[in-house]
Amino acid sequence: MQSLSLLKKGDYPTGGFMEREKLVHDLIVDRLRGKFSKEYGEIKVNPEGSPDIILASHGLTMAMVEVETEGSIIPEKAGKWKEMAQSGSKLILMVPKNTKVKTTELLWKHGIADRVGVGSYEIVITMP
């Protein structure tokens, strides 16, 4: 195993791109679950499918949240978003801050920009 002191820029001690994407995805889902718990009575997290989070109140689905990462925002995903947006519940996409424009363009291209909310996240590390 590599020592952290021997890492060069761009090197990672463990895991590949997909593993890091999953870690970011799961971290954001966990943080959103905590944030939404103050507003919704029922929060269902779907670890193996879509949507990632279902927000409900009194048994009624109020919104669905799909968390995307930089690598998962591809044109093919827009078809999946369209299906979810047509379900009748509000769809909220959470995307990395630097991909919000790209995501919005995909939504417009597929005719669903008016039915999907786009939120963003970023991971910030501040050093002293």
PANU-606111 format. One record per residue (C-alpha): residue number from 1; residue in one letter; x, y, z. Coordinates in nm, 2 decimals, always signed. Layout:
BEGIN
<rec pos="NUM" code="A" c1="X" c2="Y" c3="Z"/>
...
//
This chain:
BEGIN
<rec pos="1" code="M" c1="+0.00" c2="+0.00" c3="+0.00"/>
<rec pos="2" code="Q" c1="+0.12" c2="+0.35" c3="-0.08"/>
<rec pos="3" code="S" c1="+0.22" c2="+0.58" c3="+0.19"/>
<rec pos="4" code="L" c1="+0.03" c2="+0.91" c3="+0.19"/>
<rec pos="5" code="S" c1="+0.36" c2="+1.10" c3="+0.19"/>
<rec pos="6" code="L" c1="+0.46" c2="+0.93" c3="-0.14"/>
<rec pos="7" code="L" c1="+0.15" c2="+1.03" c3="-0.33"/>
<rec pos="8" code="K" c1="+0.19" c2="+1.26" c3="-0.62"/>
<rec pos="9" code="K" c1="-0.08" c2="+1.50" c3="-0.76"/>
<rec pos="10" code="G" c1="-0.36" c2="+1.28" c3="-0.91"/>
<rec pos="11" code="D" c1="-0.26" c2="+0.96" c3="-0.72"/>
<rec pos="12" code="Y" c1="-0.51" c2="+0.80" c3="-0.48"/>
<rec pos="13" code="P" c1="-0.41" c2="+0.55" c3="-0.22"/>
<rec pos="14" code="T" c1="-0.71" c2="+0.32" c3="-0.28"/>
<rec pos="15" code="G" c1="-1.01" c2="+0.29" c3="-0.52"/>
<rec pos="16" code="G" c1="-1.08" c2="+0.39" c3="-0.87"/>
<rec pos="17" code="F" c1="-1.29" c2="+0.66" c3="-1.02"/>
<rec pos="18" code="M" c1="-1.62" c2="+0.47" c3="-0.99"/>
<rec pos="19" code="E" c1="-1.55" c2="+0.39" c3="-0.62"/>
<rec pos="20" code="R" c1="-1.49" c2="+0.76" c3="-0.55"/>
<rec pos="21" code="E" c1="-1.80" c2="+0.85" c3="-0.73"/>
<rec pos="22" code="K" c1="-2.00" c2="+0.61" c3="-0.52"/>
<rec pos="23" code="L" c1="-1.85" c2="+0.75" c3="-0.20"/>
<rec pos="24" code="V" c1="-1.94" c2="+1.10" c3="-0.30"/>
<rec pos="25" code="H" c1="-2.29" c2="+0.99" c3="-0.40"/>
<rec pos="26" code="D" c1="-2.35" c2="+0.81" c3="-0.07"/>
<rec pos="27" code="L" c1="-2.22" c2="+1.10" c3="+0.13"/>
<rec pos="28" code="I" c1="-2.46" c2="+1.34" c3="-0.04"/>
<rec pos="29" code="V" c1="-2.75" c2="+1.11" c3="+0.00"/>
<rec pos="30" code="D" c1="-2.68" c2="+1.08" c3="+0.37"/>
<rec pos="31" code="R" c1="-2.65" c2="+1.45" c3="+0.42"/>
<rec pos="32" code="L" c1="-2.97" c2="+1.52" c3="+0.23"/>
<rec pos="33" code="R" c1="-3.15" c2="+1.26" c3="+0.44"/>
<rec pos="34" code="G" c1="-3.06" c2="+1.46" c3="+0.75"/>
<rec pos="35" code="K" c1="-3.15" c2="+1.79" c3="+0.59"/>
<rec pos="36" code="F" c1="-3.49" c2="+1.67" c3="+0.47"/>
<rec pos="37" code="S" c1="-3.58" c2="+1.50" c3="+0.80"/>
<rec pos="38" code="K" c1="-3.67" c2="+1.84" c3="+0.94"/>
<rec pos="39" code="E" c1="-3.92" c2="+1.90" c3="+0.66"/>
<rec pos="40" code="Y" c1="-4.07" c2="+1.56" c3="+0.58"/>
<rec pos="41" code="G" c1="-4.23" c2="+1.30" c3="+0.80"/>
<rec pos="42" code="E" c1="-4.12" c2="+1.01" c3="+0.59"/>
<rec pos="43" code="I" c1="-3.79" c2="+0.97" c3="+0.41"/>
<rec pos="44" code="K" c1="-3.71" c2="+0.65" c3="+0.22"/>
<rec pos="45" code="V" c1="-3.36" c2="+0.60" c3="+0.10"/>
<rec pos="46" code="N" c1="-3.32" c2="+0.36" c3="-0.19"/>
<rec pos="47" code="P" c1="-2.96" c2="+0.24" c3="-0.19"/>
<rec pos="48" code="E" c1="-2.97" c2="+0.02" c3="-0.50"/>
<rec pos="49" code="G" c1="-3.20" c2="+0.21" c3="-0.73"/>
<rec pos="50" code="S" c1="-3.38" c2="+0.52" c3="-0.84"/>
<rec pos="51" code="P" c1="-3.48" c2="+0.76" c3="-0.71"/>
<rec pos="52" code="D" c1="-3.22" c2="+0.78" c3="-0.44"/>
<rec pos="53" code="I" c1="-3.46" c2="+0.94" c3="-0.18"/>
<rec pos="54" code="I" c1="-3.84" c2="+0.95" c3="-0.17"/>
<rec pos="55" code="L" c1="-3.99" c2="+1.23" c3="+0.04"/>
<rec pos="56" code="A" c1="-4.34" c2="+1.17" c3="+0.18"/>
<rec pos="57" code="S" c1="-4.59" c2="+1.31" c3="+0.42"/>
<rec pos="58" code="H" c1="-4.89" c2="+1.12" c3="+0.55"/>
<rec pos="59" code="G" c1="-4.83" c2="+0.84" c3="+0.31"/>
<rec pos="60" code="L" c1="-4.82" c2="+1.07" c3="+0.00"/>
<rec pos="61" code="T" c1="-4.51" c2="+1.10" c3="-0.21"/>
<rec pos="62" code="M" c1="-4.42" c2="+1.47" c3="-0.22"/>
<rec pos="63" code="A" c1="-4.09" c2="+1.46" c3="-0.41"/>
<rec pos="64" code="M" c1="-3.82" c2="+1.23" c3="-0.54"/>
<rec pos="65" code="V" c1="-3.45" c2="+1.32" c3="-0.51"/>
<rec pos="66" code="E" c1="-3.19" c2="+1.18" c3="-0.75"/>
<rec pos="67" code="V" c1="-2.83" c2="+1.24" c3="-0.66"/>
<rec pos="68" code="E" c1="-2.59" c2="+1.26" c3="-0.96"/>
<rec pos="69" code="T" c1="-2.21" c2="+1.28" c3="-0.97"/>
<rec pos="70" code="E" c1="-1.98" c2="+1.43" c3="-1.23"/>
<rec pos="71" code="G" c1="-1.95" c2="+1.10" c3="-1.41"/>
<rec pos="72" code="S" c1="-2.32" c2="+1.01" c3="-1.40"/>
<rec pos="73" code="I" c1="-2.45" c2="+1.32" c3="-1.58"/>
<rec pos="74" code="I" c1="-2.47" c2="+1.19" c3="-1.94"/>
<rec pos="75" code="P" c1="-2.73" c2="+1.23" c3="-2.21"/>
<rec pos="76" code="E" c1="-2.87" c2="+0.88" c3="-2.15"/>
<rec pos="77" code="K" c1="-2.96" c2="+0.97" c3="-1.80"/>
<rec pos="78" code="A" c1="-3.21" c2="+1.23" c3="-1.92"/>
<rec pos="79" code="G" c1="-3.45" c2="+0.96" c3="-2.04"/>
<rec pos="80" code="K" c1="-3.45" c2="+0.82" c3="-1.68"/>
<rec pos="81" code="W" c1="-3.51" c2="+1.17" c3="-1.54"/>
<rec pos="82" code="K" c1="-3.80" c2="+1.21" c3="-1.79"/>
<rec pos="83" code="E" c1="-3.97" c2="+0.89" c3="-1.67"/>
<rec pos="84" code="M" c1="-3.93" c2="+1.00" c3="-1.31"/>
<rec pos="85" code="A" c1="-4.06" c2="+1.35" c3="-1.38"/>
<rec pos="86" code="Q" c1="-4.37" c2="+1.21" c3="-1.55"/>
<rec pos="87" code="S" c1="-4.46" c2="+1.01" c3="-1.24"/>
<rec pos="88" code="G" c1="-4.66" c2="+1.31" c3="-1.10"/>
<rec pos="89" code="S" c1="-4.43" c2="+1.37" c3="-0.80"/>
<rec pos="90" code="K" c1="-4.17" c2="+1.66" c3="-0.80"/>
<rec pos="91" code="L" c1="-3.83" c2="+1.55" c3="-0.91"/>
<rec pos="92" code="I" c1="-3.52" c2="+1.71" c3="-0.76"/>
<rec pos="93" code="L" c1="-3.18" c2="+1.65" c3="-0.91"/>
<rec pos="94" code="M" c1="-2.88" c2="+1.72" c3="-0.69"/>
<rec pos="95" code="V" c1="-2.57" c2="+1.77" c3="-0.90"/>
<rec pos="96" code="P" c1="-2.22" c2="+1.89" c3="-0.85"/>
<rec pos="97" code="K" c1="-2.21" c2="+2.27" c3="-0.86"/>
<rec pos="98" code="N" c1="-1.98" c2="+2.28" c3="-1.16"/>
<rec pos="99" code="T" c1="-2.23" c2="+2.06" c3="-1.36"/>
<rec pos="100" code="K" c1="-2.54" c2="+2.25" c3="-1.30"/>
<rec pos="101" code="V" c1="-2.54" c2="+2.43" c3="-1.64"/>
<rec pos="102" code="K" c1="-2.47" c2="+2.10" c3="-1.82"/>
<rec pos="103" code="T" c1="-2.76" c2="+1.93" c3="-1.64"/>
<rec pos="104" code="T" c1="-3.00" c2="+2.22" c3="-1.71"/>
<rec pos="105" code="E" c1="-2.91" c2="+2.20" c3="-2.08"/>
<rec pos="106" code="L" c1="-2.99" c2="+1.83" c3="-2.08"/>
<rec pos="107" code="L" c1="-3.32" c2="+1.90" c3="-1.92"/>
<rec pos="108" code="W" c1="-3.41" c2="+2.16" c3="-2.18"/>
<rec pos="109" code="K" c1="-3.30" c2="+1.94" c3="-2.46"/>
<rec pos="110" code="H" c1="-3.53" c2="+1.66" c3="-2.34"/>
<rec pos="111" code="G" c1="-3.83" c2="+1.90" c3="-2.27"/>
<rec pos="112" code="I" c1="-3.84" c2="+1.85" c3="-1.89"/>
<rec pos="113" code="A" c1="-3.67" c2="+2.16" c3="-1.75"/>
<rec pos="114" code="D" c1="-4.00" c2="+2.29" c3="-1.63"/>
<rec pos="115" code="R" c1="-4.08" c2="+1.98" c3="-1.43"/>
<rec pos="116" code="V" c1="-3.74" c2="+1.92" c3="-1.26"/>
<rec pos="117" code="G" c1="-3.58" c2="+2.11" c3="-0.98"/>
<rec pos="118" code="V" c1="-3.20" c2="+2.13" c3="-0.99"/>
<rec pos="119" code="G" c1="-3.00" c2="+2.17" c3="-0.67"/>
<rec pos="120" code="S" c1="-2.63" c2="+2.16" c3="-0.64"/>
<rec pos="121" code="Y" c1="-2.36" c2="+2.05" c3="-0.39"/>
<rec pos="122" code="E" c1="-1.99" c2="+2.10" c3="-0.35"/>
<rec pos="123" code="I" c1="-1.74" c2="+1.96" c3="-0.11"/>
<rec pos="124" code="V" c1="-1.52" c2="+2.23" c3="+0.03"/>
<rec pos="125" code="I" c1="-1.22" c2="+2.18" c3="+0.24"/>
<rec pos="126" code="T" c1="-1.08" c2="+2.49" c3="+0.41"/>
<rec pos="127" code="M" c1="-0.73" c2="+2.48" c3="+0.54"/>
<rec pos="128" code="P" c1="-0.59" c2="+2.71" c3="+0.81"/>
//
